[in-house]
Amino acid sequence: MEQVYVWVRDIFLVIISLSFFQILIPNSQMEKYLKFIFSMIVLAIIVEPVIFLLNGE
């Protein structure tokens, strides 16, 4: 249960941090690329426990 708590906490903190950075970034042509990168970071954090389970760790 502790692992689930840590996982959810990490997701929450990353989303809050990335949202803060997104607010600081001015509207530009790079905005869509940064949103894509931020989405990939969140996706990687969400999928990480599944990968560990599949590897048997």
C-alpha positions as CSV (number, residue, x, y, z in Angstrom):
1,M,0.0,0.0,0.0
2,E,2.9,2.3,0.7
3,Q,4.1,1.9,-2.9
4,V,0.8,3.0,-4.2
5,Y,0.8,6.1,-2.0
6,V,4.3,7.0,-3.2
7,W,3.3,6.4,-6.8
8,V,0.2,8.7,-6.6
9,R,2.2,11.3,-4.7
10,D,4.9,11.3,-7.4
11,I,2.3,11.7,-10.1
12,F,0.6,14.6,-8.3
13,L,3.9,16.4,-7.7
14,V,5.0,16.0,-11.3
15,I,1.7,17.3,-12.6
16,I,1.7,20.3,-10.3
17,S,5.4,21.1,-11.2
18,L,4.8,20.8,-14.9
19,S,1.6,22.9,-14.7
20,F,3.7,25.6,-12.9
21,F,6.3,25.5,-15.7
22,Q,3.6,25.6,-18.3
23,I,2.2,28.8,-16.8
24,L,5.7,30.4,-16.8
25,I,6.3,29.5,-20.5
26,P,5.1,32.3,-22.8
27,N,2.8,31.4,-25.7
28,S,5.0,30.5,-28.6
29,Q,5.6,28.0,-31.3
30,M,7.4,25.8,-28.7
31,E,4.4,25.5,-26.5
32,K,2.9,22.5,-28.3
33,Y,6.3,20.7,-28.2
34,L,6.6,21.4,-24.5
35,K,3.1,20.1,-23.8
36,F,4.0,16.9,-25.7
37,I,7.2,16.5,-23.7
38,F,5.3,17.1,-20.4
39,S,2.7,14.6,-21.4
40,M,5.4,12.0,-22.1
41,I,7.0,12.6,-18.7
42,V,3.6,12.1,-17.0
43,L,2.9,9.0,-19.1
44,A,6.3,7.5,-18.2
45,I,5.6,8.0,-14.5
46,I,2.2,6.4,-14.8
47,V,3.5,3.4,-16.7
48,E,6.6,2.8,-14.6
49,P,5.0,0.5,-12.0
50,V,3.5,-1.6,-14.8
51,I,6.9,-2.1,-16.3
52,F,8.3,-3.2,-12.9
53,L,5.5,-5.7,-12.5
54,L,6.0,-7.2,-15.9
55,N,9.8,-7.5,-15.2
56,G,9.0,-9.3,-11.9
57,E,10.7,-6.8,-9.7
